């Protein structure tokens, strides 16, 4: 959260004040999903992150954990701590609940082609 706080103060807020659209990956919803899947109380995580700016809109690109692992392996970079099948199964369950719990959170089928994923996001943004 200290990194997120610094990122918010030094990049996100100044950019928004200038009228610049900010697009981020893995904002605080990642904390909720990965923390919750690791056994941390989700309500605790939400309360600790209330000070952070809530995104105007969030897209969760949902893929089967096996698909995610396959894509990660194709990157040919070392896997991060949470990039294991068992962890991805747990985090996916949390991510899938966020569209019901939080405003303007949309689940996008990430199993589709890049063009189709783009179209799904674009359609949602145009509404």
C-alpha positions in Angstrom: 0.0 0.0 0.0 2.9 2.4 0.5 3.9 1.9 -3.2 0.3 2.5 -4.2 0.1 5.6 -2.1 3.2 7.0 -3.6 2.0 6.1 -7.1 -1.3 7.8 -6.4 0.3 11.0 -5.1 3.1 11.3 -7.7 1.4 10.0 -10.8 -2.3 9.4 -10.7 -3.6 12.6 -9.0 -1.3 15.0 -10.8 -2.3 13.4 -14.1 -6.0 13.6 -13.3 -5.6 17.3 -12.3 -4.1 17.9 -15.8 -7.1 16.2 -17.4 -5.1 13.2 -18.4 -6.9 9.8 -18.5 -5.1 7.3 -16.3 -5.2 3.6 -17.2 -3.7 1.2 -14.6 -3.3 -2.5 -14.3 -3.5 -4.2 -10.9 -4.8 -1.3 -8.8 -6.3 -2.1 -5.4 -8.6 -4.8 -6.6 -5.5 -7.0 -7.0 -4.8 -6.5 -3.3 -8.3 -7.7 -2.5 -8.1 -10.7 -4.7 -4.6 -11.9 -3.9 -4.9 -11.0 -0.2 -8.3 -12.7 0.1 -7.1 -15.8 -1.7 -4.2 -15.9 0.8 -6.6 -15.9 3.7 -6.5 -12.2 4.6 -10.0 -10.9 5.6 -11.4 -9.1 2.6 -13.3 -6.6 4.8 -10.0 -5.7 6.5 -8.3 -5.2 3.0 -11.2 -3.0 1.9 -11.1 -0.8 5.0 -7.3 -0.4 4.7 -7.7 0.8 1.1 -10.6 3.2 1.5 -8.2 6.2 1.4 -7.3 5.3 -2.2 -9.2 6.8 -5.1 -11.8 4.4 -6.5 -11.4 3.9 -10.2 -14.1 5.4 -12.5 -14.3 2.1 -14.2 -12.6 -1.3 -13.9 -12.3 -4.1 -16.4 -11.4 -7.5 -15.1 -10.1 -9.7 -17.9 -11.3 -13.1 -16.8 -9.4 -16.2 -18.0 -9.3 -19.8 -16.8 -6.2 -20.2 -14.6 -4.8 -22.8 -16.9 -5.0 -20.3 -19.8 -3.3 -17.7 -17.6 -0.4 -20.1 -16.8 0.0 -21.0 -20.5 0.2 -17.3 -21.4 2.6 -16.6 -18.5 4.9 -19.4 -19.7 4.9 -18.0 -23.2 6.3 -14.7 -21.9 9.5 -16.5 -21.0 10.1 -14.3 -18.0 10.4 -15.7 -14.4 7.1 -16.3 -12.8 6.1 -14.0 -10.0 5.1 -15.3 -6.6 1.4 -15.3 -7.4 1.7 -16.8 -10.8 1.0 -20.4 -9.8 -2.1 -22.4 -10.8 -3.3 -22.9 -7.2 -3.0 -19.1 -6.4 -4.7 -18.1 -9.7 -7.7 -20.4 -8.9 -8.2 -18.6 -5.6 -7.7 -15.1 -6.9 -10.1 -15.7 -9.8 -12.9 -16.5 -7.4 -12.4 -13.2 -5.6 -12.1 -11.2 -8.9 -15.4 -12.7 -10.1 -17.3 -11.3 -7.1 -16.1 -7.7 -7.6 -18.6 -6.8 -10.3 -21.4 -7.5 -7.9 -19.8 -5.8 -4.9 -18.3 -2.7 -6.4 -19.6 0.0 -8.7 -18.5 0.1 -12.4 -16.6 -3.2 -12.3 -17.0 -5.3 -15.4 -15.9 -8.8 -16.1 -14.6 -9.3 -19.7 -14.1 -12.7 -21.2 -10.3 -12.8 -21.6 -10.5 -16.1 -23.4 -11.6 -14.3 -26.6 -9.2 -12.9 -29.2 -7.5 -9.6 -28.5 -9.8 -7.9 -31.0 -12.9 -9.3 -29.3 -11.7 -8.3 -25.9 -11.0 -4.8 -27.2 -14.5 -4.6 -28.7 -16.1 -5.7 -25.4 -14.3 -3.0 -23.5 -15.0 -0.4 -26.1 -18.7 -1.2 -26.1 -18.8 -0.8 -22.3 -17.0 2.5 -22.5 -19.4 3.8 -25.1 -22.4 3.2 -22.8 
